[in-house]
Amino acid sequence: LPSEGRLKLENEHPDGTDTNYSLAVLSKSMKKFEEAEERFRKHLAACRARHGKYHQKTLDSMVGLAECLEECGKVDEAQELGFLPSEGRLKLENEHPDGTDTNYSLAVLSKSMKKFEEAEERFRKHLAACRARHGKYHQKTLDSMVGLAECLEECGKVDEAQELGFLPSEGRL
């Protein structure tokens, strides 16, 4: 059965926790908050045990869980995680070296939710940090440029997207 195979994958395969995270995100998007919360909590526990509390996967899981809790009205529980997504997201994005990656994840999430102003701001912040840290040809820098260009194009700022050197709808770089 596919469901049995999925359970086996998420419990026995090293990437199973990532599958659990993806299923949590999917459940949350379908407003199945109870299922999403359970999966986010399971993923968060596994990430903390495997990677520590400041690893990107752990932070992504915390963000997902907090958003899920906040969306279904469990604001107090979301606050216990140390932040409310609607109140400016994470303190960690400025306090930890992986914060820029968290900022990128939040930019992608904001773009998918059609919150283009927030997404643009986060993509620009991430792009500046990546250029400073890695240079203009590093994969993270290029990914951030693509994300920003897609965001700009989707919200009608085609000229600004072109200034980055390409339009996503016309093919990448």
C-alpha positions in Angstrom: 0.0 0.0 0.0 1.3 3.5 -0.8 0.5 4.7 2.7 2.5 1.9 4.3 5.5 2.7 2.0 5.3 6.3 2.9 5.3 5.5 6.6 8.3 3.2 6.1 10.1 5.9 4.2 9.6 8.6 6.8 10.6 6.3 9.7 13.5 4.3 8.2 15.1 6.3 5.4 17.6 9.1 6.3 15.5 11.6 4.2 12.3 10.4 5.8 12.1 13.4 8.0 12.3 15.6 4.9 9.3 13.6 3.5 7.5 14.2 6.8 8.2 18.0 6.5 6.9 18.1 2.9 3.8 16.3 4.0 3.4 18.7 6.9 3.6 21.7 4.5 1.1 20.0 2.2 -1.3 19.3 5.1 -1.1 22.9 6.3 -1.8 24.2 2.9 -4.9 22.0 2.8 -6.0 23.4 6.2 -5.5 20.0 7.9 -3.9 21.6 10.9 -4.1 18.7 13.3 -2.2 16.5 10.8 0.2 19.3 9.9 1.0 20.1 13.5 1.7 16.4 14.3 4.1 16.1 11.4 5.8 19.4 12.1 6.4 18.4 15.7 7.8 15.0 14.6 10.1 16.7 12.1 11.2 19.3 14.6 12.1 16.7 17.2 14.1 14.7 14.6 15.9 17.8 13.3 16.8 19.0 16.8 18.2 15.5 17.7 20.1 15.1 14.4 21.2 18.6 13.6 20.8 20.8 16.7 18.6 23.8 17.3 20.2 26.3 14.9 20.4 24.1 11.7 18.4 25.3 8.7 16.1 22.3 8.7 15.3 22.8 12.4 14.6 26.5 11.8 12.4 25.7 8.8 10.5 23.2 10.9 10.0 25.7 13.7 8.7 28.3 11.2 6.3 25.8 9.7 5.0 24.7 13.1 4.6 28.3 14.4 2.7 29.3 11.2 0.5 26.2 11.6 -0.2 26.9 15.2 -0.9 30.6 14.6 -3.2 29.8 11.6 -5.4 27.4 13.7 -5.6 29.9 16.6 -3.0 28.4 18.9 -1.2 31.7 19.3 0.1 31.0 22.8 1.8 27.7 21.6 3.3 29.6 18.7 4.7 32.2 21.0 6.3 29.4 23.2 8.5 28.6 20.2 10.0 32.0 20.5 8.2 34.0 17.8 5.0 34.6 16.0 5.3 34.4 12.2 2.9 37.4 11.8 5.1 39.5 14.1 8.2 39.7 12.1 9.2 36.1 12.0 12.4 35.0 13.7 15.0 36.8 15.8 17.3 34.1 14.6 17.5 35.4 11.1 19.8 38.2 12.4 21.5 36.3 15.2 22.7 33.1 13.4 24.9 32.6 10.3 22.2 30.4 8.7 19.7 33.3 9.2 20.1 34.3 5.6 18.9 30.9 4.5 15.9 31.2 6.8 15.2 34.6 5.2 15.3 32.9 1.8 12.9 30.2 2.9 10.5 32.8 4.3 10.8 34.8 1.0 9.8 31.8 -1.0 6.9 31.1 1.4 5.8 34.8 1.2 5.9 34.7 -2.6 3.9 31.5 -2.7 1.3 33.2 -0.5 1.2 36.2 -2.9 2.7 38.5 -0.2 4.9 40.1 -2.8 6.1 43.1 -0.8 7.3 40.9 2.0 8.8 38.4 -0.4 10.6 41.1 -2.3 12.1 42.6 0.8 13.3 39.2 2.0 14.8 38.3 -1.4 16.6 41.6 -1.6 18.0 41.1 2.0 19.1 37.6 1.1 20.6 38.6 -2.2 22.7 41.3 -0.6 23.9 38.9 2.1 24.8 36.2 -0.4 26.7 38.7 -2.6 28.7 39.9 0.4 29.3 36.4 1.7 29.7 34.3 -1.4 30.1 36.6 -4.4 27.8 37.2 -7.4 28.3 33.8 -9.1 27.6 31.5 -6.1 24.6 29.2 -6.4 22.9 30.8 -3.4 23.3 34.2 -4.9 21.9 33.1 -8.2 19.0 31.3 -6.6 18.2 34.5 -4.7 18.3 36.5 -7.9 16.0 34.0 -9.6 13.6 34.2 -6.7 13.6 38.0 -6.6 13.1 38.2 -10.4 10.2 35.8 -10.3 8.7 37.8 -7.5 9.1 41.1 -9.3 7.7 39.6 -12.5 4.7 38.1 -10.8 3.7 41.3 -9.1 4.1 43.3 -12.4 7.5 44.9 -11.8 8.9 43.5 -15.1 11.3 46.4 -15.6 12.9 45.7 -12.3 13.1 42.0 -13.0 14.8 42.8 -16.3 17.4 45.0 -14.5 18.6 41.8 -12.8 19.6 40.6 -16.2 16.7 38.2 -17.2 13.0 37.5 -17.0 12.1 34.1 -15.5 9.3 33.7 -18.0 11.7 34.1 -20.9 14.1 31.4 -19.5 16.7 31.6 -16.8 20.0 33.5 -17.1 
